[in-house]
């Protein structure tokens, strides 16, 4: 009699659990698996935050020295081609966009902001021949579907190690030797401001032939064609190096902030899952006690 009653109770309990699963309720096993998974994710995000913090500290120290390269080269282009307030200069037909990103993600909207700015420029091209040099796989991946025909150069293996002037020199040489006679170049990068903020900025560069046509070039003494060509090539490498350093610092600070937010979100989720696990376990214990008491009463 007791054995039959126990079997009946077991059958009822099994059917009740199956009914719960059919209705979509999470069981103790489901919650425990999810809880363990979220805890592992939190460990990973905390580790990534610590790594990003160490890389950010180094990148910020390197940026202080790299800014001298960018400020000096940018001052030369601003002097020979000054912007006049209230006067809109005619945009050249042939342009090149140099996008500074990296190969790595999980850093907020750092790369997507550059891709968004580039798409805005390409959408308003209106008959202009604009080519894109994507430094970093994130820029290439963001543009390849809609604007793949505009990409004429790509560079990868960016972001694993801090950028060097040698990397910038290789990129500058690739632009100059690509065979595209551009009239204006624009470097699009993220300028580091604070730990939690950055600004998508642009730097205009001019090729050798465009520099020779500027009247303000006469303010510089003893500048022959060889010196001007050497400095033009060197200044392009300077600006790319400066943009790489700014973008690298912005990326590490954004990744550190993103991983900190992910760790906090994981902590909140762990708290909710733990509460749900305890409530579900208590409900299971209560149900089993009711079944035992009901079975004993039937006997």
C-alpha positions in Angstrom: 0.0 0.0 0.0 2.7 2.4 1.0 4.8 1.4 -2.1 1.9 2.1 -4.3 1.2 5.4 -2.7 4.9 6.4 -3.1 4.8 5.5 -6.7 1.6 7.6 -7.2 3.2 10.6 -5.5 6.3 10.2 -7.6 4.2 10.1 -10.7 2.3 13.2 -9.7 5.5 15.1 -8.9 7.1 14.1 -12.2 4.1 15.3 -14.2 4.1 18.6 -12.2 7.7 19.2 -13.1 7.0 18.4 -16.8 4.1 20.8 -16.7 6.4 23.5 -15.3 8.9 23.0 -18.0 6.2 23.1 -20.7 4.9 26.4 -19.3 8.4 27.8 -19.6 9.4 28.0 -15.9 13.1 27.7 -15.1 14.1 24.7 -13.0 16.8 24.7 -10.4 19.2 23.1 -12.8 18.5 25.8 -15.4 19.0 28.6 -12.9 22.2 27.1 -11.5 23.7 26.6 -15.0 22.8 30.2 -15.9 24.2 31.5 -12.6 27.5 29.7 -13.1 27.7 31.0 -16.6 27.2 34.6 -15.5 29.8 34.3 -12.7 32.3 33.0 -15.3 31.5 36.0 -17.5 32.0 38.4 -14.6 35.5 36.9 -13.9 36.4 37.4 -17.6 35.2 41.0 -17.7 37.0 41.9 -14.5 40.2 40.4 -15.9 39.7 42.3 -19.1 39.2 45.5 -17.2 42.4 45.1 -15.2 44.3 44.4 -18.5 42.8 47.4 -20.2 43.6 49.6 -17.2 47.3 48.6 -17.3 47.4 49.2 -21.1 45.5 52.5 -20.7 48.1 53.8 -18.2 50.9 53.0 -20.6 49.1 54.4 -23.6 48.4 57.7 -21.8 52.1 58.1 -20.9 53.1 57.4 -24.6 50.4 59.9 -25.8 52.1 62.8 -24.1 55.2 62.4 -26.2 53.3 61.6 -29.4 51.3 64.7 -29.3 54.4 66.8 -30.2 54.5 65.0 -33.5 50.9 65.8 -34.3 50.9 69.4 -33.2 54.0 70.2 -35.1 52.9 68.6 -38.4 49.3 70.0 -38.1 50.7 73.5 -37.5 52.5 73.4 -40.9 49.3 72.4 -42.8 47.2 75.0 -40.9 49.8 77.7 -41.8 49.9 77.0 -45.6 46.2 76.4 -45.9 44.4 78.5 -43.2 40.7 78.3 -42.8 39.0 81.6 -43.5 35.9 82.2 -41.4 32.7 82.6 -43.5 34.4 81.3 -46.6 33.7 77.8 -47.8 36.5 76.4 -50.0 35.6 74.2 -52.9 36.2 70.5 -52.1 38.7 68.7 -54.4 37.4 65.9 -56.5 39.9 63.3 -55.6 40.2 62.6 -51.9 41.5 59.8 -49.6 40.2 59.0 -46.1 42.6 57.3 -43.7 40.6 55.6 -40.9 42.4 54.8 -37.7 40.8 51.8 -35.9 42.1 48.4 -34.7 41.3 44.7 -34.9 39.9 44.3 -31.5 36.4 45.0 -30.1 34.6 45.1 -26.8 35.4 48.8 -26.4 32.1 50.5 -26.7 31.4 52.7 -29.8 35.0 53.7 -30.5 35.2 52.0 -33.9 31.5 52.5 -34.9 31.9 56.3 -34.5 34.6 56.4 -37.1 32.6 54.2 -39.4 29.6 56.4 -39.0 31.6 59.5 -39.8 33.0 57.9 -42.9 29.6 56.8 -44.1 28.4 60.3 -43.7 31.2 61.6 -45.9 30.7 58.9 -48.6 26.9 59.5 -48.7 27.5 63.2 -49.4 30.3 62.6 -52.0 28.2 63.8 -55.0 30.4 62.8 -57.8 33.7 62.9 -56.0 36.3 60.1 -56.2 36.8 59.3 -52.5 39.0 56.3 -51.6 39.3 54.7 -48.2 42.4 53.4 -46.4 41.1 51.3 -43.5 43.7 50.8 -40.8 42.3 48.0 -38.6 39.8 45.3 -39.4 36.9 47.0 -37.6 36.9 49.9 -40.2 37.1 47.4 -43.1 34.3 45.2 -41.6 32.0 48.2 -41.0 32.3 49.5 -44.6 32.8 46.4 -46.7 29.1 45.6 -47.2 28.0 49.0 -48.5 31.2 50.8 -49.5 33.5 47.9 -50.4 34.3 49.4 -53.8 35.7 52.6 -52.1 38.3 50.7 -50.0 41.6 50.6 -51.8 44.0 49.8 -49.0 43.6 47.9 -45.7 45.9 47.3 -42.7 45.5 44.7 -40.0 47.3 43.4 -36.9 46.5 46.7 -35.2 45.7 46.9 -31.5 47.6 43.8 -30.2 50.7 45.9 -29.4 51.1 49.7 -28.9 51.5 51.6 -32.3 55.0 52.7 -33.2 56.3 55.2 -35.6 57.5 52.3 -37.8 53.8 51.3 -38.2 52.9 54.8 -39.2 55.7 55.0 -41.7 54.5 51.8 -43.4 51.0 53.2 -43.6 52.2 56.5 -45.0 54.3 54.8 -47.6 51.4 52.6 -48.6 49.2 55.7 -49.2 51.9 57.5 -51.2 52.8 54.4 -53.3 49.2 53.3 -53.9 49.1 55.1 -57.3 46.1 57.2 -56.4 46.8 60.9 -57.1 44.6 62.5 -54.4 44.2 66.2 -54.0 43.2 66.1 -50.3 43.6 63.6 -47.5 41.7 63.3 -44.3 42.7 61.3 -41.2 39.7 60.3 -39.1 40.5 59.1 -35.6 39.3 59.3 -32.0 40.9 62.1 -30.0 41.3 61.2 -26.3 39.8 63.7 -23.9 39.2 62.0 -20.5 38.9 58.4 -19.2 35.2 58.3 -20.0 35.1 60.5 -23.2 36.7 60.9 -26.6 35.9 62.9 -29.7 35.9 61.7 -33.3 38.2 64.2 -35.1 39.6 64.8 -38.5 43.0 66.1 -39.7 43.4 67.4 -43.2 46.6 66.6 -45.1 47.8 67.8 -48.5 49.9 66.0 -51.1 53.1 67.6 -52.5 51.5 69.1 -55.7 48.7 70.8 -53.6 51.3 72.2 -51.2 53.3 73.8 -54.0 50.2 75.8 -55.2 49.7 77.5 -51.8 50.8 81.1 -51.6 51.5 80.8 -47.9 54.4 78.5 -48.6 56.5 81.5 -49.5 56.6 82.4 -45.8 59.1 79.5 -45.4 62.7 80.3 -46.5 65.0 78.0 -48.4 62.4 75.3 -49.2 63.3 73.5 -52.4 61.5 70.6 -54.0 63.6 67.9 -52.4 63.2 69.3 -48.9 59.5 69.8 -49.4 58.9 66.3 -50.7 60.9 64.8 -47.8 59.0 66.8 -45.3 55.6 66.0 -46.9 56.3 62.3 -46.6 57.6 62.7 -43.0 54.7 64.9 -41.9 52.1 62.3 -43.2 53.8 59.6 -41.1 53.8 62.0 -38.1 50.1 62.7 -38.3 49.3 59.0 -38.8 51.4 58.1 -35.8 49.8 60.9 -33.7 46.3 59.7 -34.7 47.2 56.0 -33.9 48.3 57.0 -30.4 45.2 59.1 -29.8 42.9 56.3 -31.0 44.8 53.6 -29.0 44.4 55.6 -25.8 40.7 56.2 -26.5 40.2 52.5 -27.2 41.8 51.3 -24.0 40.0 53.8 -21.9 36.7 52.9 -23.6 37.4 49.2 -23.1 38.1 49.7 -19.5 34.9 51.6 -19.0 32.9 49.0 -21.0 34.3 46.1 -19.0 33.6 47.9 -15.7 30.0 48.4 -16.8 29.8 44.7 -17.9 31.1 43.6 -14.5 28.5 45.7 -12.7 25.7 44.4 -14.9 26.9 40.8 -14.3 26.9 41.5 -10.6 23.3 42.7 -10.7 22.3 39.6 -12.8 24.0 37.3 -10.3 22.0 38.9 -7.5 18.7 38.4 -9.4 19.5 34.8 -10.4 20.6 34.0 -6.8 17.3 35.3 -5.5 15.4 33.3 -8.1 17.4 30.2 -7.3 16.6 30.5 -3.6 12.9 31.1 -4.2 12.7 28.2 -6.6 14.6 25.9 -4.2 12.3 26.9 -1.3 9.2 26.3 -3.5 10.5 22.8 -4.4 11.2 22.0 -0.7 7.8 23.2 0.3 6.1 21.2 -2.5 8.0 18.1 -1.4 7.0 18.6 2.2 3.3 19.0 1.2 3.5 15.8 -0.8 5.1 13.8 2.0 2.5 15.1 4.5 -0.3 14.3 2.1 1.0 10.9 1.5 1.4 10.2 5.3 -2.2 11.5 5.8 -3.5 9.1 3.2 -1.8 6.2 5.0 
